[in-house]
Amino acid sequence: MRQEDIAYVPRSRRTLDQAAVWIATGGYSGYAGIVPGTVGSLVGLLLYLPLAASPVLVRLAALAALFFLGVLASSRLEGIWKIKDPSPVVIDEIVGMWIALLFVPHEIVYFFGAFVLFRLFDVIKPFPARQAELLKGGWGIMLDDVVAGIYAGAAIYGMVSLRTLLGR
């Protein structure tokens, strides 16, 4: 067998692999030299801004599509790189941020609060985030950040409700 035959990877597979890298790393933002999760969360916030004024059903559909793309892309990268939850994969942070922002009023203070709370919950991994992380492939990569996003979104929503209740 020739060396060329051994190293040959079909173009379609290379294209899928490259697309998976681009999606899973948040447009390569996961390659940030320092704190790639925070950079990925910031990218998530910035990507969410054009959607923020859309109807909630549009945001939910975009979120669901991004989530399933993230599961597929991160699973593929985990298989290619043979590393469990590789640090350049930040699609999970992007999706988690979108969840945290889903019902937040469109004000910079709430967006900033959702960002800070999401990063906090992503780091401390409250129940069941740590358990979700143990799932195989892209499911484990994505679901712990889904949980962190739910906690962050609920905390911000609670703060907004309390502020409204107090009349401020």
Backbone as JSON Lines, residues from 0, in Angstrom:
{"i":0,"aa":"M","n":[0.84,-1.18,0.0],"ca":[0.0,0.0,0.0],"c":[0.88,1.24,0.0]}
{"i":1,"aa":"R","n":[0.48,2.23,-0.78],"ca":[1.26,3.45,-0.89],"c":[0.98,4.39,0.29]}
{"i":2,"aa":"Q","n":[1.94,5.21,0.62],"ca":[1.8,6.19,1.71],"c":[0.61,7.12,1.45]}
{"i":3,"aa":"E","n":[0.41,7.53,0.22],"ca":[-0.69,8.42,-0.14],"c":[-2.04,7.78,0.2]}
{"i":4,"aa":"D","n":[-2.14,6.46,0.03],"ca":[-3.4,5.76,0.32],"c":[-3.67,5.71,1.81]}
{"i":5,"aa":"I","n":[-2.63,5.59,2.61],"ca":[-2.79,5.5,4.06],"c":[-3.24,6.85,4.63]}
{"i":6,"aa":"A","n":[-2.66,7.93,4.15],"ca":[-2.95,9.25,4.7],"c":[-4.19,9.89,4.08]}
{"i":7,"aa":"Y","n":[-4.79,9.25,3.12],"ca":[-5.92,9.85,2.42],"c":[-7.16,9.93,3.31]}
{"i":8,"aa":"V","n":[-7.7,11.11,3.41],"ca":[-8.96,11.32,4.11],"c":[-9.89,11.98,3.09]}
{"i":9,"aa":"P","n":[-11.05,11.4,2.87],"ca":[-11.96,11.97,1.88],"c":[-12.25,13.44,2.16]}
{"i":10,"aa":"R","n":[-12.38,14.22,1.11],"ca":[-12.62,15.66,1.22],"c":[-13.88,15.94,2.05]}
{"i":11,"aa":"S","n":[-14.93,15.14,1.87],"ca":[-16.17,15.38,2.62],"c":[-15.94,15.24,4.12]}
{"i":12,"aa":"R","n":[-15.13,14.27,4.5],"ca":[-14.83,14.08,5.93],"c":[-13.99,15.24,6.46]}
{"i":13,"aa":"R","n":[-13.01,15.67,5.67],"ca":[-12.19,16.81,6.09],"c":[-13.05,18.06,6.25]}
{"i":14,"aa":"T","n":[-13.99,18.26,5.33],"ca":[-14.87,19.42,5.4],"c":[-15.74,19.35,6.65]}
{"i":15,"aa":"L","n":[-16.3,18.17,6.94],"ca":[-17.1,18.01,8.16],"c":[-16.27,18.25,9.42]}
{"i":16,"aa":"D","n":[-15.04,17.73,9.41],"ca":[-14.15,17.93,10.54],"c":[-13.83,19.42,10.73]}
{"i":17,"aa":"Q","n":[-13.57,20.12,9.64],"ca":[-13.27,21.55,9.73],"c":[-14.49,22.33,10.22]}
{"i":18,"aa":"A","n":[-15.67,21.96,9.74],"ca":[-16.9,22.61,10.19],"c":[-17.11,22.34,11.68]}
{"i":19,"aa":"A","n":[-16.85,21.11,12.12],"ca":[-17.0,20.78,13.53],"c":[-16.04,21.6,14.39]}
{"i":20,"aa":"V","n":[-14.82,21.77,13.94],"ca":[-13.85,22.59,14.67],"c":[-14.34,24.03,14.77]}
{"i":21,"aa":"W","n":[-14.81,24.57,13.65],"ca":[-15.27,25.96,13.63],"c":[-16.46,26.16,14.56]}
{"i":22,"aa":"I","n":[-17.42,25.25,14.52],"ca":[-18.62,25.36,15.37],"c":[-18.25,25.15,16.83]}
{"i":23,"aa":"A","n":[-17.56,24.07,17.12],"ca":[-17.28,23.71,18.52],"c":[-16.38,24.73,19.21]}
{"i":24,"aa":"T","n":[-15.49,25.35,18.46],"ca":[-14.59,26.34,19.07],"c":[-15.14,27.76,18.98]}
{"i":25,"aa":"G","n":[-16.4,27.89,18.62],"ca":[-17.01,29.22,18.57],"c":[-16.31,30.14,17.6]}
{"i":26,"aa":"G","n":[-16.13,29.65,16.36],"ca":[-15.43,30.46,15.36],"c":[-13.97,30.65,15.72]}
{"i":27,"aa":"Y","n":[-13.39,29.65,16.35],"ca":[-11.99,29.59,16.78],"c":[-11.71,30.44,18.03]}
{"i":28,"aa":"S","n":[-12.74,31.01,18.65],"ca":[-12.52,31.8,19.86],"c":[-12.04,30.93,21.03]}
{"i":29,"aa":"G","n":[-12.3,29.63,20.96],"ca":[-11.85,28.72,22.01],"c":[-10.34,28.54,22.05]}
{"i":30,"aa":"Y","n":[-9.68,29.04,21.01],"ca":[-8.22,28.96,21.0],"c":[-7.58,30.15,21.72]}
{"i":31,"aa":"A","n":[-8.38,30.96,22.38],"ca":[-7.84,32.08,23.14],"c":[-6.82,31.53,24.13]}
{"i":32,"aa":"G","n":[-5.71,32.17,24.22],"ca":[-4.61,31.67,25.04],"c":[-4.94,31.57,26.52]}
{"i":33,"aa":"I","n":[-5.83,32.41,26.98],"ca":[-6.16,32.44,28.4],"c":[-7.69,32.47,28.55]}
{"i":34,"aa":"V","n":[-8.21,31.81,29.52],"ca":[-9.64,31.71,29.85],"c":[-10.55,31.52,28.64]}
{"i":35,"aa":"P","n":[-10.38,30.42,27.91],"ca":[-11.21,30.23,26.72],"c":[-12.71,30.14,27.04]}
{"i":36,"aa":"G","n":[-13.07,29.63,28.21],"ca":[-14.48,29.56,28.59],"c":[-15.09,30.94,28.74]}
{"i":37,"aa":"T","n":[-14.35,31.86,29.31],"ca":[-14.84,33.23,29.46],"c":[-14.93,33.92,28.11]}
{"i":38,"aa":"V","n":[-13.94,33.68,27.27],"ca":[-13.98,34.25,25.92],"c":[-15.17,33.67,25.15]}
{"i":39,"aa":"G","n":[-15.39,32.37,25.27],"ca":[-16.53,31.74,24.61],"c":[-17.86,32.3,25.12]}
{"i":40,"aa":"S","n":[-17.94,32.57,26.42],"ca":[-19.15,33.16,26.99],"c":[-19.38,34.56,26.44]}
{"i":41,"aa":"L","n":[-18.31,35.33,26.3],"ca":[-18.42,36.67,25.72],"c":[-18.88,36.59,24.26]}
{"i":42,"aa":"V","n":[-18.33,35.62,23.52],"ca":[-18.77,35.41,22.14],"c":[-20.26,35.06,22.12]}
{"i":43,"aa":"G","n":[-20.69,34.22,23.06],"ca":[-22.1,33.87,23.17],"c":[-22.97,35.09,23.39]}
{"i":44,"aa":"L","n":[-22.53,35.98,24.28],"ca":[-23.27,37.21,24.54],"c":[-23.35,38.06,23.27]}
{"i":45,"aa":"L","n":[-22.23,38.22,22.59],"ca":[-22.21,39.05,21.38],"c":[-23.05,38.45,20.26]}
{"i":46,"aa":"L","n":[-23.03,37.12,20.13],"ca":[-23.86,36.47,19.1],"c":[-25.35,36.54,19.42]}
{"i":47,"aa":"Y","n":[-25.66,36.65,20.71],"ca":[-27.06,36.71,21.14],"c":[-27.67,38.09,20.87]}
{"i":48,"aa":"L","n":[-26.88,39.13,20.93],"ca":[-27.4,40.5,20.83],"c":[-28.3,40.73,19.61]}
{"i":49,"aa":"P","n":[-27.93,40.27,18.4],"ca":[-28.84,40.49,17.27],"c":[-30.17,39.75,17.41]}
{"i":50,"aa":"L","n":[-30.19,38.68,18.2],"ca":[-31.42,37.9,18.41],"c":[-32.28,38.42,19.56]}
{"i":51,"aa":"A","n":[-31.69,39.25,20.41],"ca":[-32.34,39.64,21.68],"c":[-33.74,40.21,21.49]}
{"i":52,"aa":"A","n":[-33.96,40.97,20.45],"ca":[-35.27,41.6,20.23],"c":[-36.24,40.69,19.48]}
{"i":53,"aa":"S","n":[-35.78,39.52,19.06],"ca":[-36.64,38.59,18.33],"c":[-37.68,37.99,19.27]}
{"i":54,"aa":"P","n":[-38.79,37.52,18.72],"ca":[-39.78,36.83,19.56],"c":[-39.14,35.61,20.25]}
{"i":55,"aa":"V","n":[-39.67,35.28,21.41],"ca":[-39.1,34.2,22.21],"c":[-39.06,32.88,21.44]}
{"i":56,"aa":"L","n":[-40.05,32.6,20.6],"ca":[-40.04,31.35,19.83],"c":[-38.88,31.3,18.84]}
{"i":57,"aa":"V","n":[-38.53,32.43,18.27],"ca":[-37.37,32.49,17.36],"c":[-36.1,32.22,18.15]}
{"i":58,"aa":"R","n":[-35.98,32.83,19.32],"ca":[-34.79,32.62,20.16],"c":[-34.69,31.17,20.62]}
{"i":59,"aa":"L","n":[-35.83,30.58,20.98],"ca":[-35.83,29.17,21.4],"c":[-35.44,28.25,20.24]}
{"i":60,"aa":"A","n":[-35.94,28.52,19.05],"ca":[-35.59,27.69,17.88],"c":[-34.1,27.81,17.57]}
{"i":61,"aa":"A","n":[-33.57,29.03,17.62],"ca":[-32.14,29.23,17.37],"c":[-31.31,28.53,18.44]}
{"i":62,"aa":"L","n":[-31.76,28.62,19.68],"ca":[-31.06,27.97,20.79],"c":[-31.07,26.45,20.62]}
{"i":63,"aa":"A","n":[-32.21,25.88,20.27],"ca":[-32.3,24.43,20.09],"c":[-31.4,23.98,18.94]}
{"i":64,"aa":"A","n":[-31.4,24.71,17.85],"ca":[-30.54,24.36,16.71],"c":[-29.07,24.43,17.1]}
{"i":65,"aa":"L","n":[-28.69,25.5,17.81],"ca":[-27.3,25.66,18.23],"c":[-26.9,24.56,19.22]}
{"i":66,"aa":"F","n":[-27.82,24.2,20.12],"ca":[-27.53,23.14,21.08],"c":[-27.22,21.82,20.35]}
{"i":67,"aa":"F","n":[-28.09,21.41,19.43],"ca":[-27.87,20.13,18.75],"c":[-26.65,20.17,17.83]}
{"i":68,"aa":"L","n":[-26.4,21.32,17.2],"ca":[-25.15,21.47,16.43],"c":[-23.95,21.33,17.36]}
{"i":69,"aa":"G","n":[-24.07,21.9,18.55],"ca":[-22.99,21.82,19.53],"c":[-22.73,20.41,20.0]}
{"i":70,"aa":"V","n":[-23.79,19.65,20.22],"ca":[-23.63,18.24,20.62],"c":[-22.89,17.48,19.52]}
{"i":71,"aa":"L","n":[-23.31,17.66,18.28],"ca":[-22.68,16.95,17.16],"c":[-21.23,17.37,16.98]}
{"i":72,"aa":"A","n":[-20.99,18.67,16.96],"ca":[-19.63,19.18,16.7],"c":[-18.67,18.82,17.83]}
{"i":73,"aa":"S","n":[-19.11,18.97,19.07],"ca":[-18.21,18.67,20.19],"c":[-17.96,17.17,20.31]}
{"i":74,"aa":"S","n":[-18.96,16.35,19.99],"ca":[-18.75,14.9,19.97],"c":[-17.7,14.53,18.93]}
{"i":75,"aa":"R","n":[-17.82,15.14,17.77],"ca":[-16.87,14.86,16.69],"c":[-15.45,15.25,17.1]}
{"i":76,"aa":"L","n":[-15.3,16.42,17.72],"ca":[-13.97,16.85,18.14],"c":[-13.4,15.97,19.24]}
{"i":77,"aa":"E","n":[-14.24,15.58,20.17],"ca":[-13.77,14.69,21.23],"c":[-13.24,13.4,20.62]}
{"i":78,"aa":"G","n":[-13.92,12.9,19.58],"ca":[-13.46,11.69,18.89],"c":[-12.19,11.9,18.11]}
{"i":79,"aa":"I","n":[-12.07,13.02,17.44],"ca":[-10.88,13.31,16.63],"c":[-9.67,13.54,17.53]}
{"i":80,"aa":"W","n":[-9.84,14.36,18.55],"ca":[-8.73,14.74,19.41],"c":[-8.45,13.75,20.51]}
{"i":81,"aa":"K","n":[-9.39,12.82,20.76],"ca":[-9.23,11.8,21.81],"c":[-9.0,12.44,23.18]}
{"i":82,"aa":"I","n":[-9.72,13.55,23.44],"ca":[-9.63,14.26,24.71],"c":[-11.05,14.47,25.2]}
{"i":83,"aa":"K","n":[-11.31,14.15,26.47],"ca":[-12.64,14.38,27.04],"c":[-12.8,15.87,27.33]}
{"i":84,"aa":"D","n":[-13.84,16.47,26.81],"ca":[-14.17,17.89,26.98],"c":[-12.95,18.8,26.75]}
{"i":85,"aa":"P","n":[-12.46,18.85,25.49],"ca":[-11.28,19.67,25.19],"c":[-11.52,21.15,25.49]}
{"i":86,"aa":"S","n":[-10.54,21.83,26.06],"ca":[-10.73,23.23,26.46],"c":[-11.02,24.18,25.3]}
{"i":87,"aa":"P","n":[-10.54,23.95,24.08],"ca":[-10.92,24.88,23.0],"c":[-12.41,24.81,22.61]}
{"i":88,"aa":"V","n":[-13.11,23.77,23.05],"ca":[-14.53,23.65,22.75],"c":[-15.3,24.62,23.65]}
{"i":89,"aa":"V","n":[-15.9,25.65,23.03],"ca":[-16.63,26.66,23.79],"c":[-18.08,26.81,23.32]}
{"i":90,"aa":"I","n":[-18.53,25.96,22.42],"ca":[-19.92,26.02,21.99],"c":[-20.85,25.82,23.18]}
{"i":91,"aa":"D","n":[-20.4,25.07,24.17],"ca":[-21.2,24.87,25.37],"c":[-21.39,26.16,26.15]}
{"i":92,"aa":"E","n":[-20.34,26.99,26.22],"ca":[-20.45,28.29,26.87],"c":[-21.37,29.22,26.08]}
{"i":93,"aa":"I","n":[-21.29,29.15,24.77],"ca":[-22.15,29.99,23.93],"c":[-23.62,29.63,24.18]}
{"i":94,"aa":"V","n":[-23.93,28.35,24.16],"ca":[-25.31,27.89,24.4],"c":[-25.74,28.23,25.83]}
{"i":95,"aa":"G","n":[-24.87,28.03,26.79],"ca":[-25.19,28.36,28.19],"c":[-25.51,29.83,28.36]}
{"i":96,"aa":"M","n":[-24.75,30.69,27.69],"ca":[-25.02,32.13,27.75],"c":[-26.37,32.45,27.14]}
{"i":97,"aa":"W","n":[-26.67,31.82,26.02],"ca":[-27.97,32.08,25.37],"c":[-29.11,31.69,26.31]}
{"i":98,"aa":"I","n":[-28.95,30.59,27.03],"ca":[-29.98,30.16,27.98],"c":[-30.09,31.19,29.11]}
{"i":99,"aa":"A","n":[-28.96,31.64,29.62],"ca":[-28.97,32.63,30.7],"c":[-29.64,33.93,30.27]}
{"i":100,"aa":"L","n":[-29.53,34.27,29.0],"ca":[-30.05,35.54,28.49],"c":[-31.49,35.45,27.97]}
{"i":101,"aa":"L","n":[-32.02,34.26,27.87],"ca":[-33.28,34.02,27.17],"c":[-34.43,34.9,27.64]}
{"i":102,"aa":"F","n":[-34.6,35.08,28.94],"ca":[-35.73,35.84,29.46],"c":[-35.3,37.11,30.2]}
{"i":103,"aa":"V","n":[-34.07,37.55,29.93],"ca":[-33.52,38.72,30.59],"c":[-33.98,39.98,29.86]}
{"i":104,"aa":"P","n":[-34.4,41.03,30.6],"ca":[-34.74,42.29,29.93],"c":[-33.54,42.81,29.13]}
{"i":105,"aa":"H","n":[-33.82,43.49,28.07],"ca":[-32.77,43.95,27.16],"c":[-32.11,45.22,27.68]}
{"i":106,"aa":"E","n":[-31.4,45.07,28.78],"ca":[-30.65,46.16,29.38],"c":[-29.25,45.66,29.68]}
{"i":107,"aa":"I","n":[-28.28,46.52,29.49],"ca":[-26.87,46.14,29.63],"c":[-26.58,45.59,31.02]}
{"i":108,"aa":"V","n":[-27.2,46.15,32.05],"ca":[-26.92,45.69,33.42],"c":[-27.35,44.23,33.59]}
{"i":109,"aa":"Y","n":[-28.47,43.85,32.99],"ca":[-28.93,42.46,33.09],"c":[-28.08,41.54,32.24]}
{"i":110,"aa":"F","n":[-27.66,42.01,31.08],"ca":[-26.78,41.2,30.24],"c":[-25.46,40.95,30.97]}
{"i":111,"aa":"F","n":[-24.92,41.99,31.6],"ca":[-23.68,41.85,32.35],"c":[-23.88,40.9,33.54]}
{"i":112,"aa":"G","n":[-24.99,41.06,34.24],"ca":[-25.28,40.18,35.38],"c":[-25.41,38.72,34.95]}
{"i":113,"aa":"A","n":[-26.09,38.49,33.82],"ca":[-26.23,37.12,33.31],"c":[-24.86,36.54,32.96]}
{"i":114,"aa":"F","n":[-24.0,37.37,32.37],"ca":[-22.64,36.92,32.02],"c":[-21.88,36.5,33.28]}
{"i":115,"aa":"V","n":[-21.87,37.35,34.29],"ca":[-21.13,37.07,35.52],"c":[-21.69,35.83,36.22]}
{"i":116,"aa":"L","n":[-23.01,35.77,36.35],"ca":[-23.63,34.62,37.01],"c":[-23.41,33.33,36.24]}
{"i":117,"aa":"F","n":[-23.49,33.4,34.91],"ca":[-23.23,32.19,34.13],"c":[-21.81,31.69,34.36]}
{"i":118,"aa":"R","n":[-20.84,32.59,34.32],"ca":[-19.45,32.16,34.55],"c":[-19.3,31.55,35.94]}
{"i":119,"aa":"L","n":[-19.94,32.15,36.93],"ca":[-19.88,31.63,38.29],"c":[-20.46,30.22,38.36]}
{"i":120,"aa":"F","n":[-21.66,30.03,37.83],"ca":[-22.29,28.71,37.88],"c":[-21.56,27.7,37.01]}
{"i":121,"aa":"D","n":[-20.94,28.16,35.93],"ca":[-20.17,27.25,35.09],"c":[-18.93,26.74,35.82]}
{"i":122,"aa":"V","n":[-18.35,27.58,36.64],"ca":[-17.15,27.19,37.39],"c":[-17.5,26.3,38.58]}
{"i":123,"aa":"I","n":[-18.54,26.68,39.36],"ca":[-18.85,25.9,40.57],"c":[-19.65,24.64,40.27]}
{"i":124,"aa":"K","n":[-20.31,24.58,39.13],"ca":[-21.05,23.4,38.67],"c":[-22.0,22.84,39.74]}
{"i":125,"aa":"P","n":[-23.07,23.61,40.08],"ca":[-24.03,23.1,41.06],"c":[-24.81,21.91,40.5]}
{"i":126,"aa":"F","n":[-25.4,21.13,41.41],"ca":[-26.18,19.97,41.02],"c":[-27.26,20.4,40.02]}
{"i":127,"aa":"P","n":[-27.47,19.69,38.98],"ca":[-26.85,18.46,38.5],"c":[-25.79,18.68,37.41]}
{"i":128,"aa":"A","n":[-25.18,19.87,37.38],"ca":[-24.2,20.18,36.34],"c":[-23.0,19.22,36.37]}
{"i":129,"aa":"R","n":[-22.45,18.98,37.54],"ca":[-21.28,18.08,37.64],"c":[-21.63,16.67,37.18]}
{"i":130,"aa":"Q","n":[-22.84,16.22,37.5],"ca":[-23.28,14.89,37.08],"c":[-23.51,14.85,35.57]}
{"i":131,"aa":"A","n":[-24.05,15.92,35.01],"ca":[-24.28,15.98,33.56],"c":[-22.97,15.93,32.79]}
{"i":132,"aa":"E","n":[-21.93,16.49,33.38],"ca":[-20.61,16.5,32.76],"c":[-20.07,15.08,32.53]}
{"i":133,"aa":"L","n":[-20.57,14.12,33.28],"ca":[-20.1,12.74,33.18],"c":[-20.7,11.98,31.99]}
{"i":134,"aa":"L","n":[-21.74,12.56,31.36],"ca":[-22.33,11.91,30.18],"c":[-21.31,11.83,29.05]}
{"i":135,"aa":"K","n":[-21.51,10.89,28.16],"ca":[-20.54,10.66,27.08],"c":[-20.67,11.69,25.97]}
{"i":136,"aa":"G","n":[-19.52,11.99,25.36],"ca":[-19.47,12.81,24.16],"c":[-20.0,14.22,24.35]}
{"i":137,"aa":"G","n":[-20.61,14.71,23.28],"ca":[-21.11,16.07,23.27],"c":[-22.2,16.34,24.29]}
{"i":138,"aa":"W","n":[-22.93,15.29,24.69],"ca":[-23.98,15.48,25.69],"c":[-23.38,15.97,27.0]}
{"i":139,"aa":"G","n":[-22.3,15.35,27.45],"ca":[-21.65,15.76,28.69],"c":[-21.01,17.13,28.57]}
{"i":140,"aa":"I","n":[-20.44,17.41,27.39],"ca":[-19.83,18.71,27.16],"c":[-20.88,19.81,27.25]}
{"i":141,"aa":"M","n":[-22.02,19.59,26.64],"ca":[-23.04,20.63,26.51],"c":[-23.92,20.78,27.76]}
{"i":142,"aa":"L","n":[-24.34,19.67,28.35],"ca":[-25.4,19.75,29.36],"c":[-24.98,20.4,30.67]}
{"i":143,"aa":"D","n":[-23.72,20.33,31.06],"ca":[-23.33,21.01,32.29],"c":[-23.47,22.52,32.13]}
{"i":144,"aa":"D","n":[-23.22,23.03,30.93],"ca":[-23.38,24.46,30.69],"c":[-24.85,24.84,30.51]}
{"i":145,"aa":"V","n":[-25.65,23.92,30.04],"ca":[-27.1,24.15,30.01],"c":[-27.6,24.37,31.43]}
{"i":146,"aa":"V","n":[-27.16,23.54,32.35],"ca":[-27.57,23.68,33.75],"c":[-27.09,25.03,34.31]}
{"i":147,"aa":"A","n":[-25.82,25.37,34.04],"ca":[-25.29,26.66,34.52],"c":[-26.09,27.82,33.93]}
{"i":148,"aa":"G","n":[-26.48,27.72,32.67],"ca":[-27.29,28.76,32.04],"c":[-28.67,28.88,32.67]}
{"i":149,"aa":"I","n":[-29.26,27.74,33.0],"ca":[-30.58,27.75,33.65],"c":[-30.48,28.42,35.02]}
{"i":150,"aa":"Y","n":[-29.46,28.06,35.79],"ca":[-29.27,28.69,37.1],"c":[-29.05,30.2,36.98]}
{"i":151,"aa":"A","n":[-28.19,30.6,36.05],"ca":[-27.9,32.03,35.86],"c":[-29.15,32.77,35.4]}
{"i":152,"aa":"G","n":[-29.87,32.2,34.44],"ca":[-31.09,32.84,33.96],"c":[-32.14,32.96,35.05]}
{"i":153,"aa":"A","n":[-32.29,31.91,35.86],"ca":[-33.26,31.93,36.95],"c":[-32.88,32.98,37.99]}
{"i":154,"aa":"A","n":[-31.59,33.08,38.29],"ca":[-31.14,34.07,39.28],"c":[-31.4,35.49,38.78]}
{"i":155,"aa":"I","n":[-31.08,35.76,37.53],"ca":[-31.33,37.09,36.97],"c":[-32.83,37.37,36.92]}
{"i":156,"aa":"Y","n":[-33.61,36.39,36.48],"ca":[-35.06,36.58,36.42],"c":[-35.62,36.86,37.81]}
{"i":157,"aa":"G","n":[-35.1,36.16,38.81],"ca":[-35.51,36.42,40.19],"c":[-35.16,37.82,40.64]}
{"i":158,"aa":"M","n":[-33.99,38.3,40.26],"ca":[-33.58,39.66,40.62],"c":[-34.47,40.7,39.95]}
{"i":159,"aa":"V","n":[-34.79,40.46,38.69],"ca":[-35.67,41.37,37.95],"c":[-37.05,41.39,38.61]}
{"i":160,"aa":"S","n":[-37.55,40.22,38.95],"ca":[-38.88,40.14,39.6],"c":[-38.88,40.84,40.94]}
{"i":161,"aa":"L","n":[-37.83,40.65,41.71],"ca":[-37.72,41.3,43.02],"c":[-37.65,42.82,42.85]}
{"i":162,"aa":"R","n":[-36.89,43.27,41.88],"ca":[-36.77,44.7,41.6],"c":[-38.14,45.28,41.21]}
{"i":163,"aa":"T","n":[-38.87,44.55,40.4],"ca":[-40.21,44.99,39.98],"c":[-41.15,45.01,41.17]}
{"i":164,"aa":"L","n":[-41.07,43.99,42.01],"ca":[-41.92,43.91,43.19],"c":[-41.67,45.07,44.14]}
{"i":165,"aa":"L","n":[-40.41,45.46,44.26],"ca":[-40.04,46.56,45.15],"c":[-40.28,47.92,44.51]}
{"i":166,"aa":"G","n":[-40.68,47.91,43.23],"ca":[-41.0,49.15,42.54],"c":[-39.81,49.97,42.1]}
{"i":167,"aa":"R","n":[-38.72,49.32,41.77],"ca":[-37.52,50.05,41.35],"c":[-37.22,49.8,39.9]}
